[in-house]
Amino acid sequence: MVVRLNSGGVEGVDAYPVELEVDMTRQGLPAFTMVGLAETAVREAKDRVLAALRACGFKLPPARVTVNLAPAWRRKSGASYDLPLAVGLLAAAGIIPADHLHGYYLAGELSLNGALRPVGGILPLALLAREKNAAGLIVPPGNAHEAAVAQGLKVYAPGDLAQCAAFLAGKIPLDPLPSTHNACPAPSIPGLDYAEVKGQEAAKRALEVAAAGGHNILLIGPPGSGKTMLAQRLPTILPPLDLEEALEVTKIYSVAGKLPPDSGLLRERPFRSPHHTISQVALVGGGGHPRPGEVSLAHRGVLFLDELPEFHKSALEALRQPLEGGVAAIARAAHSVNFPAACMLVAAMNPCPCGYYGDPAHQCSCRPESRARYQARLSGPLLDRIDVHVEVPAVAYADFRDSRAGASSGDMRQRVLAARAMQRQRYGEHGPRCNAELSGAALERHCMLDAQGHALMEGAVTRLALSARACARVLRMARTIADLDSAPQITTSHLAEAVALRVLDRGSAA
């Protein structure tokens, strides 16, 4: 008799169905064969499963066992097939009635004593099971809250293989877990506030504009001017994740195996800050089995790259496509996958190798050619994809000792939320989420200029040699600045501020 069970694999951040077929026969010599393009970790499941079955007191008859993982053309990896394989063997041996398995999806790793261990990619599998109208999803206890995010799906989390087998055999009841959608309120970020940043009101304004429109930003200034401090507080003024965004972020972290233990839906916008020695694969994603990189782990959040020119040039150039399209496309000979990568890039850099070029309080020790080589590490196409370039000068002592509080995160966040609300109302439920995503006809329709605006823009293009991409980014920023002013149309003052927020263009013109 052939027993069939449902499970799933993950490609990118989405799951696809995998059917396990288990055939057990007394004809021929005892043997165990697994087919269906199973990789090493899946083939090793045989030894883990047999040890777990013995530990739980199950005895299988000597037989010839053949296990097929369908579809056979898709590569199977990971330890999530342990649980369905064990249950399939018990059903093929008649210990669990095979008809009791109909409609259930199973996934989980087995320890040698039969306990269930959590695996990655459970949320995509839960969403797939819900889409297939599954009778239920059986997962390890460590994945229970993650799976329960899929509303309308019955999720069961037995503690070990013996309890799972007894439940499927109808010997004991198991209560499905309640949904965790409403169990994860949007968290606050304690201890971080822009009111703690002394001075730097111009940089705060630039960050407020970036947050309101979802724009990428580059902070340029000497060491100790507060660039990292400013960047770390950006999440405190961003709007909370909505349900769709939270599901996207949680799926990525589930596939990457980075969900905190016993966590449900992630409600906090990601903030990723990799070191400048990071490799291209770790930053953008990839590998033999493609995994999300830092740019995808920052999806719907912030990717902070400190000391930007120190990153490997190949890694920075690989960022160009994700920054432009919001997707990291990983192509391999056998297949390709896409990882979501719609993040805000926040980068920081010194103006020169020693860090003090243009600082009135310190003398720069760099030669002109050294400064040129340092700045040339950032290509023009990469800088074109960064909307805001803002200088962060050294803080004067008068500002440092000033006891008056500057702009606080609470005040800035209220203005950001109001601007984002205008954008959602303007673009509708299925349009761009923020101004930074405007393109094509929508950009022309929502960023219209009057005669004075066109004259100002033409002068900026001529004087600063702006590319077409840079022009589009200036228009998007002007639209965001108008939203912060609650203005229905872009005026010359909004456009002038947007142009002024690209200091590197002014430097190149000089």
C-alpha positions as MATLAB code, in Angstrom:
seq = 'MVVRLNSGGVEGVDAYPVELEVDMTRQGLPAFTMVGLAETAVREAKDRVLAALRACGFKLPPARVTVNLAPAWRRKSGASYDLPLAVGLLAAAGIIPADHLHGYYLAGELSLNGALRPVGGILPLALLAREKNAAGLIVPPGNAHEAAVAQGLKVYAPGDLAQCAAFLAGKIPLDPLPSTHNACPAPSIPGLDYAEVKGQEAAKRALEVAAAGGHNILLIGPPGSGKTMLAQRLPTILPPLDLEEALEVTKIYSVAGKLPPDSGLLRERPFRSPHHTISQVALVGGGGHPRPGEVSLAHRGVLFLDELPEFHKSALEALRQPLEGGVAAIARAAHSVNFPAACMLVAAMNPCPCGYYGDPAHQCSCRPESRARYQARLSGPLLDRIDVHVEVPAVAYADFRDSRAGASSGDMRQRVLAARAMQRQRYGEHGPRCNAELSGAALERHCMLDAQGHALMEGAVTRLALSARACARVLRMARTIADLDSAPQITTSHLAEAVALRVLDRGSAA';
ca = [
       0.000    0.000    0.000;
       1.244    3.478   -0.873;
       0.671    6.155    1.755;
       0.580    9.799    0.667;
       1.245   12.829    2.894;
       1.427   16.570    2.268;
       4.369   18.788    3.121;
       6.114   21.645    1.365;
       9.389   23.137    0.245;
      10.466   26.758   -0.014;
      11.732   28.606   -3.065;
      12.576   32.243   -2.461;
      10.073   33.302    0.204;
       7.159   31.202   -1.055;
       6.288   27.572   -0.417;
       5.373   24.938   -2.973;
       3.587   21.630   -2.255;
       5.599   18.449   -1.813;
       3.862   15.078   -1.644;
       5.584   12.227    0.192;
       4.729    8.757   -1.105;
       5.740    5.888    1.157;
       5.607    2.302   -0.109;
       6.312   -0.561    2.323;
       6.408   -4.152    1.101;
       7.544   -7.481    2.570;
       8.702   -8.697   -0.859;
      12.461   -8.750   -1.308;
      15.259   -8.007    1.118;
      14.743   -5.217    3.703;
      16.004   -1.900    2.318;
      15.283    1.828    2.436;
      15.349    3.916   -0.754;
      14.548    7.613   -1.099;
      14.013    9.196   -4.513;
      12.803   12.579   -5.734;
      15.928   14.762   -5.940;
      16.547   14.712   -2.175;
      19.714   16.430   -0.978;
      22.019   15.220    1.798;
      20.056   16.598    4.766;
      16.864   14.960    3.446;
      18.533   11.601    2.789;
      19.998   11.666    6.290;
      16.435   11.884    7.626;
      16.213    8.078    7.423;
      18.630    7.552   10.310;
      17.063   10.294   12.468;
      13.555    9.016   11.819;
      14.340    5.372   12.570;
      16.091    6.324   15.818;
      13.147    8.550   16.825;
      10.658    5.763   16.091;
      12.600    3.339   18.299;
      12.867    5.918   21.097;
       9.079    6.420   21.044;
       8.422    2.673   21.258;
       7.343    2.043   17.675;
       8.477   -1.145   15.941;
       8.426   -1.331   12.181;
       8.386   -4.727   10.481;
      11.366   -5.685    8.309;
      10.363   -4.502    4.845;
      11.481   -2.897    1.640;
      10.651    0.810    1.881;
      10.596    3.267   -1.007;
       9.973    6.972   -0.371;
       9.268    9.364   -3.233;
       9.280   13.152   -2.868;
       7.127   14.646   -5.594;
       7.511   16.627   -7.774;
      10.700   14.728   -8.589;
      12.195   17.558  -10.696;
      12.394   19.988   -7.751;
      15.362   19.793   -5.404;
      14.419   19.066   -1.755;
      16.610   20.311    1.085;
      16.453   20.770    4.846;
      15.262   18.674    7.779;
      11.567   19.609    7.633;
      10.667   16.290    5.974;
      11.558   14.270    9.116;
       8.073   14.427   10.647;
       6.066   13.583    7.505;
       8.478   10.734    6.750;
       8.050    9.251   10.231;
       4.259    9.558   10.070;
       4.266    8.031    6.577;
       6.225    5.009    7.811;
       3.801    4.540   10.716;
       0.835    4.749    8.346;
       2.429    2.318    5.873;
       2.979   -0.111    8.767;
      -0.680    0.185    9.788;
       0.010    1.890   13.123;
      -1.817    5.065   11.977;
      -4.892    4.728    9.723;
      -3.854    6.141    6.351;
      -7.216    7.826    5.772;
      -6.687    9.915    8.946;
      -3.851   11.763    7.193;
      -6.000   13.211    4.429;
      -5.821   17.001    4.254;
      -3.059   17.475    6.847;
       0.249   19.195    6.105;
       3.263   18.232    8.219;
       6.757   19.660    8.714;
       9.388   19.418   11.423;
      12.772   18.043   12.391;
      13.044   15.055   14.705;
      15.621   14.590   17.428;
      16.853   11.094   18.205;
      14.523   10.849   21.215;
      11.458   11.777   19.153;
      11.131   15.427   20.181;
      10.139   17.922   17.495;
      12.584   20.671   16.657;
      11.684   23.909   14.822;
      12.634   24.449   11.178;
      12.733   27.465    8.881;
      10.107   28.418    6.311;
       7.037   27.438    8.334;
       5.072   30.645    7.690;
       5.193   30.253    3.877;
       4.105   26.630    4.359;
       1.229   27.728    6.613;
       0.052   30.217    3.997;
       0.245   27.467    1.343;
      -1.736   25.049    3.540;
      -4.411   27.705    4.077;
      -4.570   28.329    0.336;
      -5.054   24.574   -0.239;
      -7.878   24.425    2.373;
      -5.880   21.984    4.490;
      -7.532   20.164    7.380;
      -4.653   21.343    9.561;
      -0.930   21.967    9.807;
       1.206   19.962   12.246;
       4.465   21.645   13.260;
       6.963   21.600   16.164;
       6.043   23.670   19.259;
       8.856   26.117   18.425;
       7.107   26.982   15.138;
       3.570   27.075   16.529;
       3.178   30.847   16.962;
       4.745   31.470   13.571;
       2.338   29.081   11.839;
      -0.654   30.479   13.740;
      -0.151   33.793   11.935;
      -2.111   32.243    9.023;
      -5.662   33.038   10.074;
      -8.280   30.430    9.245;
      -5.812   27.514    9.415;
      -5.883   24.967   12.229;
      -2.362   24.634   13.635;
      -1.391   21.727   15.891;
       1.884   21.539   17.807;
       2.461   18.127   19.429;
       5.429   17.912   21.738;
       6.949   14.766   20.213;
       6.431   12.065   17.616;
       4.484    9.808   19.975;
       1.927   12.546   20.726;
       1.628   13.379   17.027;
       1.006    9.727   16.137;
      -1.591    9.348   18.898;
      -3.411   12.462   17.675;
      -3.480   11.307   14.059;
      -4.592    7.840   15.128;
      -7.533    9.424   16.962;
      -6.387    8.259   20.402;
      -5.938   11.713   21.989;
      -7.295   15.185   21.178;
      -5.166   18.236   20.412;
      -6.517   21.760   20.469;
      -5.529   24.029   17.562;
      -3.625   27.162   18.484;
      -5.389   30.535   18.354;
      -4.308   32.988   15.675;
      -1.443   35.290   16.672;
      -2.352   38.187   14.341;
      -3.552   40.336   17.187;
      -1.073   39.034   19.735;
       1.848   41.179   18.545;
       1.203   44.894   19.054;
       3.524   47.295   17.306;
       6.440   47.799   19.730;
       7.945   51.050   20.791;
      11.713   51.601   20.614;
      12.794   52.536   24.128;
      15.816   54.694   24.813;
      16.119   56.191   21.336;
      14.887   59.685   20.515;
      16.023   62.422   18.169;
      15.696   64.852   21.060;
      18.954   63.341   22.357;
      20.836   64.481   19.238;
      22.432   67.855   19.858;
      22.257   70.250   16.936;
      22.100   68.723   13.445;
      18.647   70.167   12.774;
      19.329   70.188    9.012;
      20.216   66.492    9.086;
      17.094   65.750   11.137;
      15.000   67.572    8.550;
      16.592   65.511    5.774;
      15.880   62.290    7.664;
      12.287   63.396    8.227;
      11.888   63.944    4.478;
      13.469   60.546    3.798;
      11.156   58.802    6.283;
       8.050   60.565    4.958;
       8.683   59.451    1.378;
      10.715   56.255    1.833;
      13.782   57.836    0.209;
      17.372   56.571    0.389;
      19.762   58.929    2.192;
      23.520   59.424    2.483;
      24.992   61.214    5.529;
      28.397   62.836    4.933;
      30.461   64.234    7.774;
      33.584   63.964    9.938;
      34.037   61.360   12.682;
      31.997   62.057   15.803;
      29.448   64.314   14.112;
      26.566   61.969   14.963;
      25.922   60.146   11.675;
      25.432   56.747   13.313;
      23.351   58.244   16.110;
      21.067   59.888   13.553;
      20.685   56.706   11.521;
      19.931   54.487   14.522;
      16.971   56.678   15.461;
      15.337   56.579   12.043;
      13.011   53.650   12.943;
      11.520   55.785   15.734;
       9.877   58.091   13.172;
       8.818   55.485   10.606;
       5.157   54.388   10.485;
       4.317   50.977   11.967;
       4.143   47.952    9.710;
       0.680   47.216    8.387;
      -0.537   43.611    8.239;
       0.607   42.976    4.666;
       4.073   44.393    5.338;
       4.366   42.405    8.577;
       3.556   39.188    6.723;
       6.198   39.974    4.083;
       8.866   40.649    6.706;
       7.955   37.602    8.801;
       8.119   35.321    5.742;
      11.637   36.511    4.938;
      12.859   35.966    8.491;
      11.149   32.575    8.582;
      12.907   31.428    5.401;
      16.225   32.796    6.671;
      15.794   30.978   10.003;
      16.081   34.246   11.926;
      12.707   34.404   13.656;
      13.083   34.692   17.434;
      11.971   31.550   19.320;
       8.209   31.239   19.850;
       7.575   34.447   17.900;
       4.539   35.193   15.799;
       4.062   38.083   13.433;
       6.938   40.577   13.408;
       5.626   44.097   13.977;
       8.860   46.081   14.214;
      10.450   47.498   11.092;
      13.816   45.791   10.522;
      17.030   47.718   11.083;
      20.045   45.951    9.637;
      23.577   47.293   10.020;
      26.143   44.933    8.459;
      29.886   45.515    8.834;
      31.771   46.854    5.824;
      33.657   43.545    5.432;
      30.430   41.779    4.412;
      30.567   39.763    1.184;
      28.395   40.367   -1.845;
      26.410   37.156   -1.223;
      25.749   38.055    2.404;
      24.661   41.568    1.441;
      22.444   40.848   -1.568;
      21.669   37.140   -1.120;
      22.634   33.966   -2.934;
      24.711   30.886   -2.224;
      24.375   27.292   -3.384;
      20.902   27.257   -1.861;
      19.904   30.916   -2.333;
      19.234   32.653    0.966;
      18.072   36.215    1.680;
      20.846   38.749    2.143;
      20.923   41.823    4.362;
      19.108   43.916    1.767;
      16.164   41.477    1.963;
      16.332   41.150    5.754;
      15.875   44.943    5.768;
      12.716   44.693    3.607;
      10.163   47.342    4.653;
      12.763   48.672    7.078;
      16.210   50.269    7.112;
      19.531   49.026    5.740;
      22.281   51.098    7.377;
      25.699   50.969    5.740;
      28.235   52.823    7.861;
      31.560   53.791    6.266;
      30.025   53.262    2.829;
      33.239   53.622    0.737;
      34.882   50.850    2.790;
      32.456   48.207    1.495;
      33.652   45.952   -1.314;
      32.971   47.651   -4.624;
      31.367   44.529   -6.082;
      28.950   44.350   -3.132;
      27.957   47.992   -3.538;
      27.425   47.629   -7.272;
      25.264   44.564   -6.656;
      22.972   46.794   -4.594;
      22.006   48.857   -7.617;
      19.322   46.500   -8.914;
      17.607   45.880   -5.523;
      17.595   49.608   -4.768;
      15.994   50.385   -8.116;
      13.429   47.579   -8.302;
      12.887   46.566   -4.679;
      13.727   42.937   -5.521;
      16.975   40.963   -5.229;
      17.033   38.568   -8.190;
      19.354   35.585   -7.635;
      19.978   33.653  -10.866;
      21.520   30.192  -10.968;
      22.005   27.703  -13.799;
      19.250   25.418  -12.516;
      16.781   28.030  -11.273;
      16.358   31.619  -10.132;
      14.626   33.135   -7.132;
      13.503   36.623   -6.192;
      13.729   37.972   -2.659;
      11.812   41.129   -1.692;
      14.204   44.014   -0.996;
      12.094   47.176   -0.703;
      14.130   48.859    2.012;
      15.341   52.350    2.836;
      19.080   52.643    2.371;
      20.721   54.870    4.971;
      24.450   55.239    4.371;
      27.161   57.228    6.131;
      30.638   58.227    5.020;
      33.499   60.560    5.796;
      34.368   63.225    3.215;
      37.914   61.829    2.864;
      40.119   59.005    4.230;
      41.173   60.957    7.335;
      37.621   62.225    7.754;
      38.300   65.935    8.250;
      38.140   67.468    4.781;
      36.152   70.710    5.061;
      36.086   70.603    8.882;
      37.092   74.056   10.195;
      38.342   72.606   13.504;
      40.709   69.996   12.016;
      43.231   70.052    9.228;
      42.790   67.418    6.539;
      45.938   65.321    6.039;
      44.810   63.745    2.757;
      46.337   64.549   -0.610;
      43.897   65.627   -3.371;
      44.429   62.411   -5.332;
      43.759   60.387   -2.171;
      40.462   62.203   -1.653;
      39.547   61.632   -5.303;
      40.271   57.888   -5.062;
      38.246   57.651   -1.850;
      35.188   59.328   -3.347;
      35.562   57.351   -6.587;
      34.809   54.159   -4.664;
      31.153   55.181   -5.001;
      30.066   54.973   -8.617;
      27.805   57.507  -10.240;
      25.002   54.971  -10.887;
      24.989   54.011   -7.199;
      24.856   57.637   -6.027;
      22.064   58.266   -8.543;
      19.953   55.739   -6.621;
      20.363   57.665   -3.363;
      17.804   60.457   -3.207;
      19.184   62.552   -0.355;
      22.843   63.551    0.174;
      23.190   65.661    3.320;
      26.179   67.072    5.143;
      26.476   66.373    8.867;
      29.031   68.894   10.187;
      30.862   68.599   13.495;
      28.728   69.717   16.431;
      29.714   73.094   17.853;
      30.295   73.260   21.597;
      27.493   75.794   21.938;
      25.051   73.268   20.485;
      26.492   70.493   22.620;
      25.951   72.349   25.906;
      22.554   73.760   24.876;
      20.008   72.316   27.327;
      17.065   73.022   25.055;
      15.661   69.906   23.431;
      15.638   69.790   19.654;
      13.083   68.111   17.448;
      11.877   64.931   19.144;
      11.072   61.615   17.514;
       7.453   61.972   18.606;
       6.981   65.294   16.834;
       8.809   64.137   13.724;
       6.827   60.896   13.614;
       3.515   62.716   13.699;
       4.506   64.743   10.650;
       5.775   61.614    8.888;
       2.540   59.743    9.605;
       0.466   62.649    8.282;
       2.519   62.758    5.075;
       2.279   58.979    4.610;
      -1.498   59.162    5.132;
      -1.725   61.705    2.313;
       0.238   59.382    0.050;
      -1.950   56.349    0.799;
      -5.063   58.412    0.135;
      -3.614   59.759   -3.103;
      -2.369   56.458   -4.537;
      -5.068   54.140   -3.208;
      -4.820   50.648   -1.793;
      -3.127   49.123   -4.843;
      -0.854   52.032   -5.758;
       2.642   52.896   -4.522;
       3.115   52.769   -0.753;
       5.183   55.950   -0.694;
       6.530   58.625   -3.003;
       9.866   56.828   -3.484;
       8.003   54.112   -5.434;
       6.460   56.533   -7.949;
       7.417   55.826  -11.549;
       6.261   56.277  -15.109;
       2.879   57.853  -15.709;
       2.162   58.091  -11.978;
       5.266   60.248  -11.511;
       4.157   62.628  -14.260;
       0.601   62.774  -12.944;
       1.386   63.425   -9.280;
       4.555   65.544   -9.629;
       3.359   68.195  -12.051;
       5.231   71.510  -12.068;
       4.113   74.990  -13.041;
       6.129   77.256  -15.354;
       8.337   78.505  -12.506;
       8.973   74.967  -11.353;
      10.014   73.880  -14.844;
      12.373   76.846  -15.098;
      13.937   76.022  -11.726;
      14.288   72.358  -12.670;
      15.847   73.195  -16.035;
      18.385   75.432  -14.323;
      19.237   72.686  -11.816;
      19.699   70.103  -14.568;
      21.970   72.453  -16.532;
      24.009   73.622  -13.538;
      24.336   70.267  -11.722;
      24.331   67.941  -14.761;
      21.551   65.817  -13.263;
      20.768   62.521  -14.957;
      17.216   61.547  -15.856;
      17.142   59.228  -12.834;
      18.329   62.030  -10.534;
      15.640   64.353  -11.957;
      12.961   61.786  -11.134;
      14.290   61.444   -7.603;
      14.264   65.210   -7.116;
      10.628   65.297   -8.209;
       9.722   62.502   -5.794;
      11.446   64.333   -2.949;
       9.662   67.562   -3.843;
       6.364   65.668   -3.701;
       7.293   64.397   -0.222;
       8.258   67.880    1.008;
       4.909   69.166   -0.284;
       3.165   66.361    1.639;
       4.965   67.387    4.829;
       3.561   70.877    4.226;
       0.111   69.386    3.465;
       0.296   71.111    0.091;
      -1.713   69.651   -2.821;
       0.770   70.889   -5.453;
       4.558   71.101   -5.663;
       5.796   74.703   -5.425;
       9.185   76.200   -6.243;
      10.121   76.229   -2.546;
       9.504   72.470   -2.312;
      11.515   71.897   -5.467;
      14.369   74.131   -4.295;
      14.636   72.232   -0.996;
      14.667   68.916   -2.867;
      17.534   70.118   -5.080;
      19.399   71.411   -2.032;
      19.213   67.951   -0.439;
      21.646   66.554   -3.039;
      24.952   68.062   -1.911;
      27.099   65.683   -3.949;
      25.531   67.006   -7.141;
      26.485   70.511   -6.088;
      30.025   69.313   -5.398;
      30.357   67.710   -8.826;
      29.130   70.904  -10.462;
      31.804   72.866   -8.693;
];
